[in-house]
Amino acid sequence: MIRYYVYVLKSLKDNKLYIGFTTNLKKRLQEHARGDVKSTENRGYKKLIHYEYFINETDAKAREKFLKSGAGHEQIRQFLKRTLN
């Protein structure tokens, strides 16, 4: 069974959030750490602060899209406010 992950990384350089989608979370985190991901390569290593697991790809992609929206970004910031301080 394929697993789908939506994850949130925090930049250690500027505290910005990055929200992504993958089917292999461990591999994807290694790619971020090595700087192999174009959208995060300039912010240095990212720290995983949250992830969600899905068994349905459509649900996972919908969640990623929502979290990247203004309302979703605010929701994740409220949900993780202690982590982000």
N, C-alpha and C positions, 0 to 999 in steps of 0.2 A: 504494500500500500504506500502510495506517495504521500508525504507529509508536506504541508505548506506552512510557512512561518511569515509573520509580519513582525518586524523588529524595530526597536528604537535605540539609536546610538546617541551618545552625548560626546561632543567634541571636547577633548581635554584642553584644547587651545583657546576656544572662544565660547564654550558652553552652548553652542547651537545644537539643535536636534537634527538627526537624519532618520527618516523612516523608510524602510525597505521591505522587500518581499523576496523570499527564496524558498527553494525546496531542500537546501542543504545548509543549515544555519552555521555549523562548524566551519565548513569550507568558506562560506561567505565572510564570516568574521575574520578568517585568516587573510582573505583578499583585502579587506579593509585595513587590517593591521600592516600589511606589506605595502599599502599605497597603490594597489592595483585597481581600485575603483575610482574612475575619473571624477565622479561627483564629490568624493570625499578626500581625494589625495592631498589637497593643499591644507587641510586642517589637521593633519597628523593623525595619530592613532585615535580611534573612537572607542568609547567604553559602552558595552552593552548594558542598558539599564532596564529594558523591558522587552519581552517577546510574547507573542500569542501563537498558538498552534491550531491549525485547521485541518480537517480531513477533506474539505471541499475547496478546490482552487478558486471558484467564483466567489465564495464567501471571503476567502483570504484577500483576494484582489479588491473586493468591495471595501473591506476594512482598511486596507492600505490607502485606497483612494480617499476614504473619509478622514483618516488620520492626517493626511496631507492637506486637507481643506482647512479653512480658517477655524471652523467650529471643531473639527477633529483635533487640530493642533492645540486649541485651547483646552479641550477635554483631556488630552494626554498630559498637558502641563498641570492641570488641576489634580489629576489622578496621581501624578508623580511629584507633587510639589515638595515633599520632604526630601526626595532623592535629588531634586534639582537644586536644593539650597546648599 
